[in-house]
Amino acid sequence: MPQTTKKPSVRELSATPEKYDFADEYVDRILELLQNPCSSAAHIRVISSSTVAQELLVTRLMARGEFLGDTVMLRKFDCNLLDGCGRVLLRELYHKLEIPQEIDSFETLCDGLDLVGNSKRRVAVFYNADRLRRFPPNVLAMLFAIAEEKYDGFRIVTVGSSKMDYSESFEITSPVNIVIENFAKDDLLDYLTVRCFPSEKSIGRDAIRTMYDTINLHCKEPFDLELVAKQAWGVYLKRGGSTKALDSKLWLDVVKRQLTELFDAPDIEDPNSVRFENMPLLTRYLILASYCASYNPVSSDPRFFTKMSAKQKKTNHPVPDNYKSAHEMGPKNFSMNRLRQMYLFLADSFTTPSDHPERLNIPSQIPNLVTAGVLSRHSAESNLSDPKYCCLISLEAAKSLARSLNAEFDLTTFLFDFASQN
């Protein structure tokens, strides 16, 4: 019977930590396809049922991409932030791929790629790629058709858990598939042991397992776990912890303290005491968008936050007999997608590009606003795909903030409770 070669496990690979990274094997294959001049792979599709494995791969791929020189440019696009909106996608492609001319359609994207030529291959890495389903089919069709037509200068990598076959609907060449094997709990523990305790594997494994079993409900991301472990181990040693056998009681006490210091935020008693004038311009528009999202019914969004808003506001909209004022009932929670649409509309309506040379990274602002007491989270910490938030500031504080941004910004014209009375 012929012998088959068994692929080494993560535990076996961890015997040589300086050469080991879980994602490296897959990253090597992706980079080979992207750099090989004979490769015509317009779309590389990476599939994994583990979000941890997806994140590890994307992080490692982007880190390795920084050392590719002038041949390949890798840029990451989080599909959770694109909202299934073609306009947002084009804007992100223009900025991140460094297209020399502004683009407002896929035709102008083609023209821009022609201008830059093939001297540097631009690669769009779409992370959380299952959310690409939210785009209209014609948008995806044009995007992948451009990649196939101009594969020498532009390619696409998608990373997700879905086996969605874009080629079935859009009549393009089938993608190159790379399937990542499941990243089980033991694999994650081995990975963290190698990263955090390369020279102390025995006690390191005990420390990682004890830590994981205790805090995994509060801290799931591998990079957060790695940060906690490294910080806690230094404190553990300073407090006289044994390196021969793990002092579990001391270790858990240190881990919990580090978890609090690194990730827990202090409460703010009065959100209206926050000094908004010290915040960046676009962050203040984000706060106002969150207020509108908390106090407006979802059904009213097209009336206030679309291009037809000005015309629709002047139209008489009768209030249902059973309607209860949101300002009497209190704020409701909202999704990130809804907040983003409102923010983009307000920022586009009342600012110009010269007012804010830097674009706002909304997800990075949310934790700061929660820390400041402006927002509160109203969904489970484990809900990472569609978290819900609520705005805590008062109406007077919101109206004052709007007036401070623009003399013509009357916030009540964007609030259903007041606009319905006009």
Order of alpha helices (4+ residues) and beta strands (2+ residues): alpha-alpha-beta-alpha-beta-alpha-alpha-beta-alpha-beta-alpha-beta-alpha-alpha-alpha-alpha-alpha-alpha-alpha-alpha-beta-alpha-alpha-beta-beta-alpha-alpha
